[in-house]
Amino acid sequence: MNSATTTATAAALRSLSPAQSAKRDIQTISLIGLAHGTSHFFHMLLPPLFPVFMREFGLSYSELGLLVTIFFVISGVGQALSGFLVDKTGARPVLFVALGCFVLASLAAGTAQGFAGLALAAALAGLGNSPFHPVDFTILNKRVSQQRLGHAFSVHGITGNLGWAVAPVLLISMHEATGQWRLGYAATAAWALFVIALLAFKRDAIDDSQGTWGHEKAGAAKAPVDEHPMAFLKLPSVWLCFSFFFFTTSALSAIQSFASPALSAMYGVSLASTAFVVTGYMLAGAAGMIVGGFLVAKSQNLERNIAGAMFAAAALLALTATGWLPATAALIAAATAGFGTGLAGPSRDMLIKRAAPPGATGRVYGTVYSGLDTGFAVAAPIFGALMDRHWNNAVFFGASLALLLGIGAASLVRKGRG
């Protein structure tokens, strides 16, 4: 966007009435939330049916973990690169290509005849997932008013957790109701097509060329025009945020992929019961994010918010790992831990915004959020190998330890900023 266009756009935005500004923000937040929820839904394209794939294709937990690794290696590499693409070409066209990849991933999963077909589905879904955080945060930061940005981050996180929560319910329920797991993937393809159609119809509301960065407003500092595009990589805060994502999503990988069979083995309850612990974890996380959105609007100490919330989650997971609880209490404790990680979410996203230099938001979000993909990619086969050795409680002890390491990384961000 050139300076004349930026000035004209900024002037047009300032001319909006409060009601018009609110309506504009809500529409953008809602559509980006829907897109983000869809991307998280497709994180869970395969894991809910892991027990089915083990029976039908004779796969081990380690092989199932490798499917998760394929998804997140492709997503992680693509996410770091897509940040540059979004900064160069704009976010909206990249978003439509990403959603198209989800349709293809659904078709690949629904026609898979073994590991190779599932690996193709994981690769396509990972490719589709890769640009979402640079895309989403570019659009939100450019189009949403500053006073609503904390709530935008909260909604963004909530819809992600809802996407994670809905996928197991849809895929497991369709399998149990029909006995045909492949029909679930016809439904996921139809959902991706619906989202594409809705966003195309409302495309003006997600047009990032019709917005301004906070630093483009009058009186704000601008990035040096001659700064190298890779200069942001020298900032310690960027790599501390990356480390934070790596550790916290290593914990999430353990819960998403293996909490259900681990709880079933530890507490002697059915897989049908434990499968919905992941859904409960994500719904609790969504509730935490609602509270976290108000918390981040009132608090300047983001690192303290993150530390308190995540320590509580780590404690609940460690308690679950001990095996001391009655079965029902253990399921509740594991699910409730999601509230703590959700509470930290909006503070986390605002922390990254503060770490991003002007004009490099797409690149910073792409790099930092590739820590999310790296955490999933590394953790999944490790926890899968632990499950193959029947070290079921290691899933929860390991997740708890990873959250504590994430707290350490977040606490250093303030010192590393600048």
C-alpha positions in Angstrom: 0.0 0.0 0.0 1.6 3.3 -1.0 1.6 6.4 1.2 -1.2 8.2 -0.6 -3.5 5.1 -0.4 -2.6 4.6 3.3 -3.5 8.3 4.1 -6.8 8.1 2.2 -7.7 4.8 3.9 -6.8 6.1 7.4 -8.9 9.2 6.8 -11.9 7.1 5.6 -11.6 4.9 8.7 -11.5 7.9 11.0 -14.7 9.2 9.4 -16.8 6.2 10.5 -19.2 6.6 13.3 -18.7 4.4 16.4 -21.6 2.2 15.3 -20.2 1.8 11.8 -16.7 1.1 13.2 -18.1 -1.6 15.5 -20.1 -3.2 12.8 -17.1 -3.3 10.5 -14.9 -4.8 13.2 -17.4 -7.4 14.2 -17.9 -8.6 10.7 -14.1 -9.0 10.1 -13.5 -10.6 13.5 -16.4 -13.1 12.8 -15.2 -14.1 9.3 -11.6 -14.5 10.4 -12.7 -16.5 13.4 -14.7 -18.8 11.1 -11.6 -19.3 8.9 -9.4 -19.9 11.9 -11.8 -22.4 13.4 -11.8 -24.2 10.1 -8.0 -24.4 10.1 -8.0 -25.9 13.6 -10.8 -28.3 12.6 -8.5 -29.7 9.9 -5.6 -30.1 12.5 -7.9 -32.9 13.7 -8.7 -34.4 10.3 -7.0 -37.7 11.2 -6.4 -38.0 15.0 -10.0 -38.7 16.1 -10.0 -41.9 13.9 -6.6 -43.2 14.9 -8.1 -46.2 16.6 -10.0 -47.0 13.4 -6.8 -46.7 11.3 -5.0 -49.0 13.7 -7.6 -51.7 13.2 -8.2 -51.2 9.5 -4.7 -50.6 8.3 -2.6 -52.2 11.1 -0.8 -49.0 12.0 1.2 -48.5 15.3 1.1 -45.4 17.5 4.5 -44.4 16.2 3.2 -44.5 12.6 0.1 -42.5 13.7 2.5 -40.0 15.3 4.4 -39.7 12.1 1.2 -38.6 10.3 1.0 -35.7 12.8 4.6 -35.0 12.1 4.0 -34.8 8.3 1.2 -32.4 8.8 3.1 -30.0 11.0 6.5 -30.2 9.3 4.8 -29.0 6.1 2.7 -26.5 8.0 5.7 -25.2 9.9 7.9 -24.7 6.9 5.0 -23.3 4.9 4.0 -20.9 7.7 7.4 -19.3 8.0 7.5 -18.8 4.2 3.9 -17.7 3.9 4.5 -14.8 6.2 6.7 -13.3 3.5 4.2 -14.1 0.8 1.4 -12.4 2.8 3.5 -9.3 3.4 4.2 -9.1 -0.3 0.9 -10.1 -2.0 -1.8 -9.5 0.6 -3.6 -12.0 2.9 -7.0 -12.6 1.2 -5.9 -14.5 -1.9 -3.6 -16.8 0.2 -6.6 -17.6 2.4 -8.7 -18.9 -0.4 -5.9 -21.2 -1.7 -5.4 -22.5 1.8 -9.1 -23.5 2.2 -8.9 -25.2 -1.2 -6.2 -27.4 0.1 -8.5 -28.6 2.9 -11.0 -29.8 0.3 -8.3 -31.9 -1.3 -7.1 -33.2 2.0 -10.6 -34.4 2.9 -10.9 -36.2 -0.5 -7.5 -37.9 0.1 -8.4 -39.0 3.6 -11.8 -40.3 2.5 -10.2 -42.5 -0.3 -7.1 -43.6 1.7 -6.3 -47.3 1.5 -3.4 -47.3 4.0 -0.6 -45.2 5.4 0.4 -43.6 2.1 -3.1 -42.2 1.5 -3.3 -40.9 5.0 0.1 -39.3 4.6 -1.1 -37.5 1.5 -4.1 -36.2 3.4 -1.8 -35.0 6.2 0.5 -33.3 3.7 -2.4 -31.5 2.0 -4.0 -30.4 5.2 -0.6 -29.2 6.5 -0.1 -27.2 3.3 -3.6 -25.6 3.8 -2.9 -24.8 7.4 0.4 -23.2 6.8 -0.6 -19.6 6.0 -3.4 -19.1 8.5 -1.7 -17.3 11.3 0.1 -14.7 9.0 -3.2 -14.3 7.1 -5.4 -14.0 10.1 -3.3 -11.6 12.1 -2.5 -9.5 9.1 -6.2 -8.9 8.4 -7.1 -8.4 12.1 -4.2 -6.0 12.8 -5.0 -4.0 9.7 -8.8 -3.9 9.8 -9.8 -4.1 13.5 -9.8 -1.0 15.7 -7.2 -0.9 18.4 -9.8 -0.9 21.2 -11.2 -4.1 20.0 -8.0 -5.9 19.1 -7.7 -7.7 22.4 -11.2 -9.1 22.0 -10.4 -10.0 18.3 -7.5 -12.1 19.5 -9.7 -13.7 22.1 -12.4 -14.6 19.5 -9.6 -15.8 17.2 -8.4 -18.2 19.9 -11.9 -19.3 20.9 -12.8 -20.3 17.3 -9.6 -22.2 17.0 -10.4 -24.2 20.1 -14.0 -24.8 18.9 -12.6 -26.1 15.6 -10.5 -28.6 17.6 -13.5 -29.5 19.7 -16.0 -30.1 16.9 -13.8 -32.3 14.7 -13.7 -35.3 17.1 -17.4 -35.1 17.7 -18.3 -35.0 14.0 -15.9 -37.7 12.9 -16.5 -40.1 15.8 -20.2 -39.6 15.8 -20.6 -40.2 12.1 -18.5 -43.4 12.4 -20.5 -44.7 15.3 -23.8 -43.8 13.7 -23.1 -45.3 10.2 -20.1 -47.6 10.6 -18.6 -45.8 7.6 -15.8 -43.6 8.7 -15.2 -42.4 5.1 -18.5 -40.5 5.1 -17.1 -38.2 7.8 -14.5 -36.9 5.2 -17.3 -36.1 2.7 -18.7 -33.9 5.5 -15.4 -32.2 6.1 -14.9 -31.5 2.4 -18.5 -30.0 2.3 -17.7 -27.7 5.3 -14.5 -26.4 3.6 -16.5 -25.6 0.5 -19.1 -23.8 2.5 -16.5 -21.6 4.2 -14.9 -20.8 0.8 -18.3 -19.7 -0.6 -19.2 -17.6 2.5 -15.8 -15.8 2.5 -16.0 -15.2 -1.2 -19.5 -13.6 -0.7 -18.2 -11.4 2.1 -14.7 -10.8 0.6 -14.8 -7.1 1.1 -14.8 -7.6 4.9 -11.5 -9.5 4.8 -9.7 -7.2 2.3 -6.5 -6.3 4.0 -5.7 -3.7 1.4 -8.5 -1.6 2.9 -7.0 -1.2 6.3 -4.0 0.4 8.1 -1.3 -0.8 10.4 -1.2 0.8 13.8 2.2 2.3 12.9 0.8 3.9 9.8 -1.5 6.2 11.8 -0.6 9.8 12.3 2.3 10.4 14.6 3.3 6.7 14.9 6.8 5.5 14.2 7.5 3.8 10.9 9.9 1.0 10.1 13.2 2.1 8.5 12.6 1.8 4.7 16.1 0.4 4.1 15.9 -2.3 6.8 16.6 -5.9 5.5 13.5 -8.1 5.3 15.2 -10.6 7.6 16.3 -8.1 10.2 13.5 -9.1 12.6 15.2 -12.5 13.0 17.9 -10.7 15.1 15.3 -9.9 17.8 15.6 -12.2 20.9 11.9 -11.7 21.6 11.0 -13.4 18.3 12.9 -16.5 19.2 11.6 -16.6 22.8 8.1 -16.4 21.4 8.9 -19.2 19.0 10.2 -21.3 22.0 7.0 -20.5 23.9 4.9 -21.9 21.1 7.2 -24.9 20.7 6.8 -26.0 24.3 3.1 -25.2 24.7 2.1 -27.0 21.5 4.2 -30.0 22.4 1.9 -30.3 25.4 -1.2 -29.8 23.2 0.1 -32.5 20.8 0.2 -35.0 23.6 -3.4 -34.2 24.7 -4.9 -34.1 21.2 -3.3 -37.2 19.8 -3.0 -39.5 22.8 -5.0 -38.4 25.8 -7.9 -40.6 24.9 -6.1 -44.0 24.7 -3.8 -43.0 27.6 -6.7 -42.3 29.9 -8.5 -45.4 28.7 -5.5 -47.6 29.6 -4.8 -45.8 32.9 -8.3 -45.6 34.3 -10.1 -48.5 32.7 -12.8 -46.5 30.9 -13.9 -46.9 27.3 -12.4 -45.1 24.4 -15.9 -43.7 23.6 -15.8 -41.9 26.9 -12.2 -40.7 26.8 -12.5 -39.5 23.2 -14.5 -36.5 24.3 -11.9 -35.4 26.9 -10.2 -33.7 24.0 -13.4 -31.9 23.1 -13.8 -30.9 26.8 -10.2 -29.6 26.9 -10.9 -27.4 23.8 -14.2 -26.1 25.1 -12.6 -25.3 28.4 -9.9 -23.5 26.5 -12.5 -21.5 24.6 -14.1 -20.5 27.9 -10.6 -19.5 29.2 -10.1 -17.3 26.1 -13.3 -15.4 26.7 -12.0 -14.5 30.2 -8.5 -13.9 28.8 -9.8 -11.4 26.3 -11.0 -9.1 29.1 -7.9 -9.8 31.1 -5.5 -8.7 28.4 -7.5 -5.5 27.9 -7.0 -4.5 31.6 -3.5 -5.9 32.2 -0.1 -4.7 31.1 1.8 -7.6 32.6 1.1 -10.2 29.9 3.9 -12.5 31.1 2.3 -12.8 34.6 -1.1 -13.6 33.0 0.5 -16.4 31.0 2.5 -17.8 33.9 -0.4 -18.1 36.3 -2.8 -19.6 33.9 -0.4 -22.2 32.5 0.9 -23.2 35.9 -2.6 -24.2 36.9 -3.0 -26.2 33.7 0.3 -27.9 34.3 -0.7 -28.9 37.8 -4.0 -30.4 36.7 -2.2 -32.5 34.0 0.4 -33.7 36.5 -2.3 -34.7 38.9 -4.0 -36.7 36.1 -0.7 -38.4 35.4 -0.4 -39.7 39.0 -3.3 -42.1 38.6 -4.4 -41.2 42.1 -7.8 -39.7 41.0 -11.0 -41.6 40.5 -11.7 -42.2 36.8 -14.4 -39.5 36.5 -12.3 -36.9 38.4 -9.3 -37.7 36.2 -11.3 -37.0 33.0 -12.6 -33.8 34.4 -9.1 -32.6 35.6 -7.6 -33.3 32.1 -10.4 -31.5 30.4 -10.4 -28.5 32.8 -6.6 -28.0 32.2 -7.7 -26.5 28.9 -9.1 -23.5 30.7 -5.7 -22.5 31.9 -4.1 -22.7 28.5 -7.0 -20.8 27.0 -6.8 -18.1 29.6 -3.2 -17.4 28.4 -4.1 -17.3 24.7 -5.1 -13.6 24.2 -2.1 -12.4 26.3 0.1 -14.6 24.2 -1.1 -13.1 20.9 -0.7 -9.6 22.3 2.8 -10.4 23.4 3.7 -11.4 19.9 2.2 -8.2 18.5 4.4 -6.2 20.8 7.4 -8.2 19.7 6.7 -7.5 16.0 8.5 -4.5 14.4 6.4 -2.2 12.2 5.7 -3.6 8.7 7.0 -7.1 9.5 3.9 -8.5 11.3 3.2 -11.2 8.6 6.8 -12.4 8.8 6.9 -12.3 12.6 3.7 -14.2 13.0 4.7 -16.7 10.4 8.0 -17.4 12.1 6.7 -17.4 15.7 3.7 -19.6 14.9 6.0 -22.0 13.0 7.0 -22.9 16.6 3.5 -24.3 17.0 4.0 -26.5 14.0 7.5 -27.5 15.1 6.2 -28.5 18.6 3.5 -30.7 17.1 5.9 -32.3 14.6 8.5 -33.1 17.2 6.2 -34.1 20.1 3.8 -36.4 18.2 6.2 -39.3 17.4 7.9 -39.0 20.8 4.6 -39.4 22.7 3.5 -42.1 20.2 6.7 -44.1 21.0 5.9 -43.7 24.8 2.4 -45.0 24.1 3.8 -48.0 22.2 5.8 -48.8 25.4 2.7 -48.5 27.5 4.0 -45.5 29.4 0.6 -43.9 29.4 1.1 -41.5 32.3 4.1 -40.0 30.5 1.6 -38.3 28.1 0.4 -36.2 31.0 3.7 -35.7 32.9 5.3 -34.7 29.6 2.6 -32.3 28.7 2.9 -30.7 32.2 6.6 -30.3 31.9 6.3 -28.7 28.5 3.9 -26.1 29.8 6.3 -25.2 32.6 9.1 -24.7 30.0 6.7 -22.5 28.0 6.2 -20.4 31.1 10.0 -19.9 31.3 10.2 -18.8 27.7 7.3 -16.3 28.1 8.9 -14.8 31.3 12.0 -14.0 29.3 10.2 -12.2 26.4 10.1 -8.8 28.2 13.9 -9.0 28.8 14.5 -10.1 25.2 12.3 -7.4 23.6 14.1 -4.7 21.7 
